[in-house]
């Protein structure tokens, strides 16, 4: 399922394409249609089509930098869905390069891709760059909310820095106390630290709050280990 930021990019891309088609000659309309198909295919989770049409959209049209950024963003999301992380990273970095101003959420997305590619140190550096630049999720100076602390915790956990990871999740939960996945991952950090009572408490909160359609076998296995049942 596309993230909220990706869904927003799809809607914006489609609206820009539709407005840009007005007054174009027939061949230009055909060329611009490739860009419209990128948004439609991404929304439908047809990621092979996204990659095919994105290249044609970029090749056949003179797009503004913001529109190019959106196309590369959706290319990155498509590559990530195929677990083609080096290509996803390259597309995301190109998207960020084309943005008019720093986008904190884009940096956090890039951090996630580096972590999934097996480079948690680079992932941590990217989250830290947001913190150092006072770059909150809604723009510079907006402050830091769950996404920053969640990605910080993820990178620290993957580096084996479990105490710091737990502290990062705790900071995020102060901002968003109903976020199930922060409880789950803080529970894992406590588990690694041997704090089984704290781990059980967090996993219990996770079980109460999570949307069960996103619970995968590894999550269920950890709940079973602690004898916790989903409602």
Backbone as CSV, one residue per row, in Angstrom:
resi,resn,N_x,N_y,N_z,CA_x,CA_y,CA_z,C_x,C_y,C_z
1,UNK,0.854,-1.197,0.000,0.000,0.000,0.000,0.881,1.236,0.000
2,UNK,0.639,2.208,-0.898,1.448,3.411,-0.912,1.318,4.193,0.388
3,UNK,2.384,4.859,0.788,2.333,5.687,1.981,1.485,6.918,1.715
4,UNK,1.159,7.648,2.800,0.381,8.870,2.640,1.096,9.855,1.739
5,UNK,2.429,9.973,1.896,3.165,10.919,1.069,3.155,10.495,-0.383
6,UNK,3.238,9.185,-0.656,3.192,8.700,-2.027,1.808,8.944,-2.622
7,UNK,0.747,8.654,-1.862,-0.604,8.883,-2.373,-0.803,10.362,-2.697
8,UNK,-0.271,11.234,-1.833,-0.360,12.660,-2.120,0.380,13.029,-3.395
9,UNK,1.538,12.395,-3.620,2.305,12.647,-4.835,1.541,12.185,-6.064
10,UNK,0.844,11.035,-5.959,0.049,10.538,-7.077,-1.020,11.554,-7.459
11,UNK,-1.746,12.047,-6.464,-2.821,13.006,-6.727,-2.274,14.282,-7.341
12,UNK,-1.130,14.753,-6.810,-0.550,15.981,-7.338,-0.063,15.775,-8.759
13,UNK,0.582,14.638,-9.015,1.067,14.356,-10.367,-0.086,14.321,-11.351
14,UNK,-1.164,13.619,-10.982,-2.319,13.526,-11.881,-2.918,14.898,-12.161
15,UNK,-3.016,15.740,-11.125,-3.604,17.064,-11.318,-2.713,17.925,-12.203
16,UNK,-1.390,17.822,-12.020,-0.475,18.600,-12.849,-0.535,18.155,-14.297
17,UNK,-0.627,16.838,-14.505,-0.700,16.318,-15.865,-1.975,16.776,-16.547
18,UNK,-3.096,16.687,-15.839,-4.368,17.080,-16.430,-4.378,18.561,-16.794
19,UNK,-3.836,19.388,-15.908,-3.797,20.825,-16.200,-2.821,21.117,-17.321
20,UNK,-1.736,20.343,-17.396,-0.731,20.572,-18.431,-1.181,20.138,-19.802
21,UNK,-2.181,19.256,-19.887,-2.645,18.759,-21.171,-3.477,19.799,-21.932
22,UNK,-3.999,20.777,-21.230,-4.875,21.757,-21.879,-4.127,22.492,-22.974
23,UNK,-4.686,22.475,-24.179,-4.118,23.241,-25.278,-2.958,22.575,-25.991
24,UNK,-2.580,21.359,-25.586,-1.474,20.680,-26.258,-1.923,20.090,-27.578
25,UNK,-0.992,19.990,-28.527,-1.261,19.321,-29.783,-1.339,17.815,-29.543
26,UNK,-1.836,17.074,-30.535,-2.128,15.652,-30.345,-0.901,14.852,-29.931
27,UNK,0.257,15.074,-30.570,1.453,14.301,-30.216,1.906,14.648,-28.803
28,UNK,1.805,15.916,-28.438,2.164,16.313,-27.078,1.237,15.663,-26.057
29,UNK,-0.040,15.555,-26.422,-0.983,14.900,-25.513,-0.619,13.429,-25.333
30,UNK,-0.208,12.793,-26.414,0.214,11.388,-26.331,1.437,11.254,-25.420
31,UNK,2.388,12.142,-25.591,3.592,12.094,-24.765,3.268,12.342,-23.299
32,UNK,2.385,13.324,-23.055,2.030,13.666,-21.686,1.220,12.556,-21.023
33,UNK,0.537,11.759,-21.839,-0.268,10.658,-21.289,0.588,9.662,-20.525
34,UNK,1.858,9.532,-20.903,2.748,8.633,-20.164,2.868,9.074,-18.704
35,UNK,2.886,10.373,-18.484,2.996,10.885,-17.116,1.719,10.595,-16.322
36,UNK,0.574,10.756,-16.980,-0.680,10.448,-16.317,-0.735,8.977,-15.924
37,UNK,-0.220,8.112,-16.817,-0.237,6.682,-16.535,0.657,6.308,-15.355
38,UNK,1.707,7.089,-15.121,2.562,6.836,-13.947,1.732,6.930,-12.681
39,UNK,0.969,8.018,-12.550,0.147,8.194,-11.363,-0.927,7.138,-11.243
40,UNK,-1.589,6.825,-12.363,-2.653,5.827,-12.333,-2.113,4.446,-11.958
41,UNK,-0.971,4.083,-12.533,-0.396,2.763,-12.258,0.094,2.664,-10.827
42,UNK,0.656,3.749,-10.300,1.114,3.724,-8.915,-0.060,3.560,-7.965
43,UNK,-1.138,4.268,-8.235,-2.326,4.153,-7.391,-2.879,2.732,-7.424
44,UNK,-2.793,2.081,-8.595,-3.283,0.708,-8.752,-2.247,-0.336,-8.339
45,UNK,-1.078,0.136,-7.881,0.021,-0.745,-7.459,0.477,-1.657,-8.598
46,UNK,0.480,-1.128,-9.811,1.026,-1.831,-10.973,2.434,-1.282,-11.209
47,UNK,3.374,-1.787,-10.428,4.673,-1.134,-10.332,5.542,-1.345,-11.572
48,UNK,5.364,-2.442,-12.306,6.091,-2.608,-13.559,5.682,-1.527,-14.552
49,UNK,4.392,-1.215,-14.585,3.891,-0.164,-15.473,4.442,1.195,-15.044
50,UNK,4.519,1.426,-13.729,5.089,2.681,-13.235,6.483,2.896,-13.808
51,UNK,7.319,1.863,-13.714,8.707,1.999,-14.171,8.772,2.226,-15.676
52,UNK,7.964,1.524,-16.419,7.949,1.682,-17.871,7.471,3.070,-18.269
53,UNK,6.352,3.504,-17.712,5.773,4.777,-18.105,6.558,5.965,-17.557
54,UNK,7.194,5.795,-16.399,7.989,6.889,-15.834,9.144,7.249,-16.757
55,UNK,9.818,6.248,-17.287,10.931,6.527,-18.203,10.438,7.234,-19.459
56,UNK,9.289,6.813,-19.989,8.737,7.454,-21.177,8.280,8.872,-20.867
57,UNK,7.682,9.057,-19.701,7.257,10.393,-19.275,8.442,11.346,-19.221
58,UNK,9.523,10.905,-18.619,10.708,11.760,-18.475,11.415,11.986,-19.811
59,UNK,11.410,10.953,-20.661,12.126,11.030,-21.938,11.418,11.918,-22.955
60,UNK,10.099,11.869,-22.989,9.340,12.481,-24.078,8.775,13.853,-23.756
61,UNK,8.976,14.333,-22.540,8.380,15.607,-22.131,9.411,16.512,-21.478
62,UNK,9.210,17.806,-21.640,10.001,18.801,-20.941,9.236,19.166,-19.663
63,UNK,9.554,18.490,-18.584,8.809,18.660,-17.341,9.483,19.676,-16.431
64,UNK,8.679,20.332,-15.624,9.243,21.198,-14.598,9.978,20.349,-13.561
65,UNK,10.857,20.976,-12.810,11.585,20.235,-11.773,10.656,19.618,-10.739
66,UNK,9.616,20.339,-10.257,8.710,19.694,-9.296,8.027,18.454,-9.872
67,UNK,7.657,18.507,-11.146,6.994,17.357,-11.740,7.977,16.208,-11.947
68,UNK,9.203,16.521,-12.367,10.230,15.483,-12.459,10.451,14.826,-11.100
69,UNK,10.479,15.639,-10.055,10.689,15.115,-8.704,9.609,14.108,-8.339
70,UNK,8.355,14.429,-8.680,7.251,13.509,-8.384,7.399,12.196,-9.149
71,UNK,7.802,12.280,-10.408,7.963,11.057,-11.205,9.063,10.181,-10.613
72,UNK,10.183,10.789,-10.237,11.269,10.008,-9.631,10.832,9.436,-8.273
73,UNK,10.002,10.198,-7.532,9.485,9.701,-6.246,8.703,8.405,-6.463
74,UNK,7.826,8.406,-7.464,7.007,7.224,-7.724,7.841,6.086,-8.311
75,UNK,8.875,6.418,-9.085,9.805,5.379,-9.539,10.482,4.709,-8.348
76,UNK,10.904,5.509,-7.387,11.557,4.975,-6.199,10.636,4.032,-5.450
77,UNK,9.385,4.452,-5.288,8.419,3.609,-4.597,8.222,2.290,-5.340
78,UNK,8.179,2.339,-6.668,8.009,1.117,-7.461,9.212,0.195,-7.305
79,UNK,10.407,0.745,-7.403,11.612,-0.078,-7.210,11.628,-0.711,-5.822
80,UNK,11.233,0.062,-4.813,11.229,-0.463,-3.443,10.270,-1.634,-3.306
81,UNK,9.137,-1.571,-3.990,8.186,-2.670,-3.918,8.740,-3.949,-4.528
82,UNK,9.706,-3.824,-5.435,10.387,-4.983,-5.994,11.670,-5.315,-5.224
83,UNK,11.903,-4.593,-4.119,13.107,-4.755,-3.303,14.383,-4.495,-4.106
84,UNK,14.273,-3.637,-5.078,15.436,-3.217,-5.873,15.960,-1.922,-5.245
85,UNK,16.596,-2.083,-4.084,16.895,-0.929,-3.244,17.943,0.023,-3.824
86,UNK,19.017,-0.460,-4.465,19.951,0.519,-5.052,19.272,1.454,-6.052
87,UNK,18.384,0.894,-6.882,17.680,1.726,-7.853,16.656,2.625,-7.162
88,UNK,16.008,2.101,-6.124,15.068,2.923,-5.357,15.783,4.098,-4.709
89,UNK,16.971,3.846,-4.174,17.758,4.905,-3.539,18.153,5.958,-4.565
90,UNK,18.628,5.510,-5.735,19.057,6.458,-6.769,17.892,7.336,-7.220
91,UNK,16.706,6.735,-7.396,15.546,7.513,-7.815,15.113,8.486,-6.729
92,UNK,15.151,8.047,-5.470,14.760,8.936,-4.371,15.745,10.099,-4.235
93,UNK,17.032,9.824,-4.382,18.018,10.896,-4.297,17.834,11.901,-5.437
94,UNK,17.490,11.409,-6.623,17.223,12.313,-7.744,15.984,13.159,-7.457
95,UNK,14.951,12.543,-6.880,13.743,13.281,-6.523,14.059,14.401,-5.539
96,UNK,14.862,14.084,-4.524,15.225,15.083,-3.519,16.047,16.207,-4.146
97,UNK,16.965,15.834,-5.045,17.813,16.821,-5.718,16.984,17.840,-6.498
98,UNK,15.855,17.391,-7.056,15.024,18.258,-7.892,14.047,19.107,-7.092
99,UNK,13.913,18.838,-5.788,12.965,19.589,-4.977,13.430,21.020,-4.768
100,UNK,12.451,21.920,-4.697,12.781,23.340,-4.534,13.306,23.652,-3.141
101,UNK,12.853,22.897,-2.138,13.297,23.135,-0.767,13.407,21.791,-0.049
102,UNK,14.164,21.723,1.025,14.328,20.447,1.735,12.994,19.877,2.199
103,UNK,12.835,18.581,2.056,11.624,17.881,2.461,12.020,16.828,3.489
104,UNK,11.641,17.060,4.737,12.058,16.167,5.818,11.556,14.751,5.614
105,UNK,10.305,14.607,5.150,9.760,13.266,4.969,10.490,12.515,3.860
106,UNK,10.909,13.228,2.809,11.671,12.577,1.742,12.988,12.037,2.276
107,UNK,13.630,12.794,3.150,14.887,12.323,3.755,14.639,11.093,4.616
108,UNK,13.534,11.075,5.359,13.212,9.902,6.161,12.911,8.695,5.280
109,UNK,12.238,8.917,4.155,12.003,7.821,3.209,13.323,7.279,2.676
110,UNK,14.248,8.176,2.368,15.559,7.748,1.884,16.299,6.973,2.963
111,UNK,16.172,7.418,4.211,16.772,6.686,5.327,16.249,5.261,5.389
112,UNK,14.934,5.106,5.231,14.335,3.766,5.244,14.907,2.886,4.144
113,UNK,15.074,3.460,2.958,15.605,2.680,1.837,17.037,2.219,2.117
114,UNK,17.860,3.100,2.676,19.229,2.699,3.010,19.230,1.594,4.070
115,UNK,18.315,1.693,5.026,18.246,0.656,6.051,17.834,-0.672,5.439
116,UNK,16.843,-0.649,4.567,16.395,-1.879,3.933,17.445,-2.440,2.983
117,UNK,18.317,-1.577,2.489,19.422,-2.031,1.639,20.592,-2.567,2.458
118,UNK,20.473,-2.535,3.790,21.522,-3.082,4.649,22.580,-2.086,5.067
119,UNK,22.250,-0.786,5.029,23.210,0.244,5.409,22.602,1.131,6.499
120,UNK,22.448,0.587,7.725,21.814,1.375,8.791,22.631,2.586,9.216
121,UNK,23.951,2.555,9.023,24.765,3.707,9.395,24.407,4.918,8.538
122,UNK,24.270,4.710,7.231,23.852,5.804,6.346,22.429,6.246,6.701
123,UNK,21.563,5.281,7.030,20.196,5.613,7.435,20.200,6.524,8.651
124,UNK,21.042,6.191,9.634,21.139,7.005,10.848,21.654,8.404,10.525
125,UNK,22.640,8.500,9.657,23.191,9.804,9.286,22.131,10.697,8.647
126,UNK,21.253,10.097,7.857,20.211,10.884,7.206,19.199,11.420,8.217
127,UNK,18.764,10.571,9.155,17.846,11.057,10.192,18.532,12.144,11.017
128,UNK,19.800,11.922,11.347,20.534,12.904,12.138,20.674,14.224,11.391
129,UNK,20.766,14.150,10.045,20.870,15.387,9.266,19.605,16.225,9.401
130,UNK,18.445,15.575,9.487,17.211,16.324,9.746,17.254,16.990,11.110
131,UNK,17.690,16.222,12.113,17.766,16.766,13.464,18.742,17.938,13.532
132,UNK,19.904,17.772,12.894,20.919,18.824,12.934,20.456,20.089,12.220
133,UNK,19.632,19.920,11.189,19.140,21.066,10.411,17.833,21.619,10.950
134,UNK,17.369,21.060,12.079,16.068,21.447,12.643,14.962,21.326,11.593
135,UNK,15.037,20.229,10.831,14.109,20.016,9.732,13.028,19.049,10.182
136,UNK,11.869,19.621,10.581,10.750,18.808,11.012,9.968,18.267,9.830
137,UNK,8.974,17.397,10.121,8.294,16.702,9.025,7.522,17.637,8.106
138,UNK,7.051,18.751,8.622,6.252,19.650,7.796,7.061,20.832,7.277
139,UNK,8.379,20.779,7.436,9.210,21.869,6.960,10.141,22.364,8.051
140,UNK,11.108,23.163,7.653,12.126,23.613,8.595,11.491,24.400,9.731
141,UNK,11.855,24.038,10.963,11.335,24.733,12.125,10.003,24.218,12.611
142,UNK,9.463,23.188,11.935,8.136,22.700,12.315,8.182,21.760,13.508
143,UNK,9.362,21.353,13.917,9.475,20.445,15.046,9.492,19.001,14.601
144,UNK,9.669,18.111,15.545,9.853,16.701,15.241,8.718,15.892,15.849
145,UNK,8.177,14.979,15.048,7.075,14.143,15.475,7.458,12.679,15.318
146,UNK,6.472,11.795,15.421,6.742,10.365,15.405,7.634,9.909,14.252
147,UNK,7.412,10.357,12.994,8.235,9.806,11.911,9.731,9.943,12.144
148,UNK,10.177,11.092,12.649,11.607,11.271,12.905,12.109,10.261,13.929
149,UNK,11.420,10.160,15.047,11.883,9.287,16.119,11.740,7.809,15.746
150,UNK,10.710,7.491,14.961,10.514,6.105,14.529,11.682,5.664,13.639
151,UNK,12.034,6.481,12.655,13.147,6.132,11.767,14.481,6.165,12.513
152,UNK,14.602,7.064,13.471,15.801,7.084,14.308,15.915,5.772,15.081
153,UNK,14.820,5.331,15.683,14.818,4.078,16.417,15.139,2.890,15.534
154,UNK,14.585,2.884,14.320,14.829,1.769,13.406,16.312,1.646,13.063
155,UNK,16.937,2.772,12.749,18.354,2.749,12.396,19.212,2.331,13.590
156,UNK,18.913,2.881,14.766,19.687,2.524,15.961,19.522,1.039,16.295
157,UNK,18.311,0.526,16.159,18.081,-0.897,16.430,18.918,-1.758,15.494
158,UNK,18.905,-1.419,14.207,19.660,-2.214,13.234,21.155,-2.145,13.481
159,UNK,21.603,-1.091,14.145,23.022,-0.967,14.509,23.341,-1.655,15.839
160,UNK,22.334,-2.253,16.479,22.541,-2.927,17.754,22.577,-1.996,18.942
161,UNK,22.140,-0.760,18.754,22.144,0.235,19.840,20.739,0.260,20.450
162,UNK,20.417,-0.816,21.180,19.038,-1.075,21.586,18.524,-0.086,22.622
163,UNK,19.373,0.319,23.563,18.938,1.289,24.566,18.552,2.614,23.903
164,UNK,19.404,3.091,22.995,19.105,4.342,22.304,17.872,4.204,21.413
165,UNK,17.705,3.027,20.808,16.522,2.791,19.982,15.256,2.894,20.825
166,UNK,15.262,2.259,21.999,14.096,2.324,22.884,13.794,3.764,23.280
167,UNK,14.835,4.543,23.542,14.639,5.946,23.908,14.038,6.742,22.751
168,UNK,14.463,6.424,21.520,13.915,7.124,20.358,12.426,6.812,20.191
169,UNK,12.059,5.535,20.325,10.642,5.182,20.223,9.835,5.850,21.337
170,UNK,10.422,5.924,22.524,9.716,6.572,23.642,9.461,8.041,23.340
171,UNK,10.449,8.712,22.734,10.259,10.118,22.366,9.135,10.258,21.339
172,UNK,9.085,9.337,20.385,8.017,9.375,19.396,6.656,9.130,20.009
173,UNK,6.584,8.215,20.954,5.304,7.895,21.592,4.780,9.052,22.435
174,UNK,5.654,9.921,22.882,5.181,11.128,23.561,4.417,12.027,22.596
175,UNK,4.787,11.980,21.320,4.128,12.785,20.297,2.873,12.097,19.755
176,UNK,2.940,10.756,19.648,1.836,10.000,19.055,1.639,8.710,19.857
177,UNK,0.941,8.791,20.980,0.876,7.663,21.911,0.020,6.493,21.439
178,UNK,-0.612,6.604,20.287,-1.436,5.503,19.794,-0.795,4.757,18.622
179,UNK,0.487,5.006,18.359,1.128,4.402,17.186,1.598,2.983,17.519
180,UNK,0.866,2.006,16.992,1.091,0.605,17.370,2.505,0.137,17.072
181,UNK,3.041,0.525,15.917,4.330,-0.039,15.500,5.488,0.472,16.345
182,UNK,5.358,1.647,16.941,6.398,2.102,17.864,6.421,1.219,19.103
183,UNK,5.240,0.811,19.580,5.199,-0.134,20.699,5.845,-1.463,20.312
184,UNK,5.551,-1.936,19.129,6.125,-3.216,18.696,7.650,-3.146,18.673
185,UNK,8.187,-2.124,18.029,9.639,-2.059,17.868,10.343,-1.696,19.171
186,UNK,9.702,-0.899,20.015,10.301,-0.668,21.331,10.292,-1.962,22.129
187,UNK,9.217,-2.769,21.967,9.188,-4.080,22.611,10.337,-4.960,22.166
188,UNK,10.663,-4.928,20.878,11.805,-5.704,20.387,13.112,-5.216,21.011
189,UNK,13.236,-3.888,21.130,14.453,-3.344,21.743,14.570,-3.779,23.202
190,UNK,13.455,-3.719,23.941,13.477,-4.175,25.333,13.799,-5.672,25.406
191,UNK,13.278,-6.428,24.459,13.561,-7.864,24.411,15.060,-8.098,24.265
192,UNK,15.700,-7.348,23.377,17.157,-7.484,23.189,17.927,-7.088,24.445
193,UNK,17.371,-6.158,25.217,18.024,-5.699,26.446,17.742,-6.619,27.633
194,UNK,16.918,-7.644,27.409,16.567,-8.557,28.488,15.517,-8.025,29.433
195,UNK,14.851,-6.932,29.059,13.797,-6.347,29.887,12.456,-6.953,29.465
196,UNK,12.237,-8.187,29.849,11.105,-8.935,29.322,9.754,-8.376,29.793
197,UNK,9.679,-7.846,31.008,8.414,-7.267,31.466,8.035,-6.054,30.629
198,UNK,9.023,-5.199,30.334,8.766,-4.031,29.493,8.415,-4.462,28.074
199,UNK,9.102,-5.474,27.587,8.815,-5.977,26.242,7.389,-6.508,26.159
200,UNK,6.990,-7.269,27.164,5.634,-7.832,27.174,4.586,-6.712,27.222
201,UNK,4.839,-5.702,28.023,3.891,-4.592,28.124,3.721,-3.889,26.781
202,UNK,4.836,-3.664,26.080,4.759,-2.980,24.788,4.103,-3.854,23.734
203,UNK,4.422,-5.130,23.715,3.817,-6.017,22.732,2.319,-6.181,22.979
204,UNK,1.921,-6.117,24.245,0.495,-6.146,24.564,-0.205,-4.904,24.016
205,UNK,0.422,-3.737,24.173,-0.138,-2.510,23.614,-0.210,-2.588,22.093
206,UNK,0.821,-3.155,21.490,0.817,-3.342,20.039,-0.373,-4.184,19.607
207,UNK,-0.579,-5.323,20.278,-1.668,-6.234,19.914,-3.028,-5.545,20.022
208,UNK,-3.176,-4.658,20.987,-4.449,-3.961,21.180,-4.711,-2.911,20.094
209,UNK,-3.643,-2.340,19.551,-3.787,-1.170,18.700,-3.598,-1.435,17.208
210,UNK,-2.921,-2.505,16.849,-2.518,-2.706,15.464,-3.706,-3.062,14.575
211,UNK,-3.654,-2.603,13.336,-4.572,-3.072,12.306,-4.100,-4.464,11.893
212,UNK,-4.910,-5.465,12.165,-4.453,-6.841,12.050,-4.105,-7.256,10.626
213,UNK,-4.600,-6.532,9.632,-4.272,-6.926,8.256,-2.802,-6.686,7.924
214,UNK,-2.110,-5.903,8.774,-0.689,-5.656,8.543,0.213,-6.536,9.416
215,UNK,-0.376,-7.422,10.209,0.411,-8.312,11.064,0.908,-9.481,10.224
216,UNK,2.216,-9.604,10.109,2.839,-10.649,9.304,3.336,-11.775,10.219
217,UNK,3.755,-12.909,9.621,4.153,-14.061,10.448,5.209,-13.752,11.503
218,UNK,6.191,-12.901,11.174,7.241,-12.607,12.161,6.695,-11.822,13.349
219,UNK,5.693,-10.969,13.104,5.066,-10.231,14.204,4.256,-11.188,15.086
220,UNK,3.499,-12.074,14.424,2.703,-13.051,15.162,3.599,-13.964,15.982
221,UNK,4.759,-14.325,15.423,5.673,-15.215,16.140,6.179,-14.569,17.424
222,UNK,6.468,-13.275,17.372,6.949,-12.590,18.578,5.838,-12.499,19.622
223,UNK,4.617,-12.246,19.183,3.492,-12.231,20.119,3.296,-13.606,20.750
224,UNK,3.402,-14.634,19.940,3.238,-15.996,20.451,4.318,-16.329,21.465
225,UNK,5.545,-15.869,21.193,6.653,-16.098,22.133,6.325,-15.546,23.509
226,UNK,5.629,-14.408,23.542,5.263,-13.774,24.807,3.846,-14.168,25.268
227,UNK,3.254,-15.144,24.565,1.912,-15.632,24.913,0.872,-14.514,24.899
228,UNK,0.955,-13.688,23.865,0.024,-12.584,23.686,-0.837,-12.892,22.466
229,UNK,-2.140,-12.786,22.620,-3.066,-13.063,21.528,-3.643,-11.766,20.996
230,UNK,-3.839,-11.705,19.685,-4.554,-10.566,19.101,-6.017,-10.629,19.517
231,UNK,-6.667,-9.487,19.683,-8.080,-9.473,20.090,-8.968,-10.230,19.088
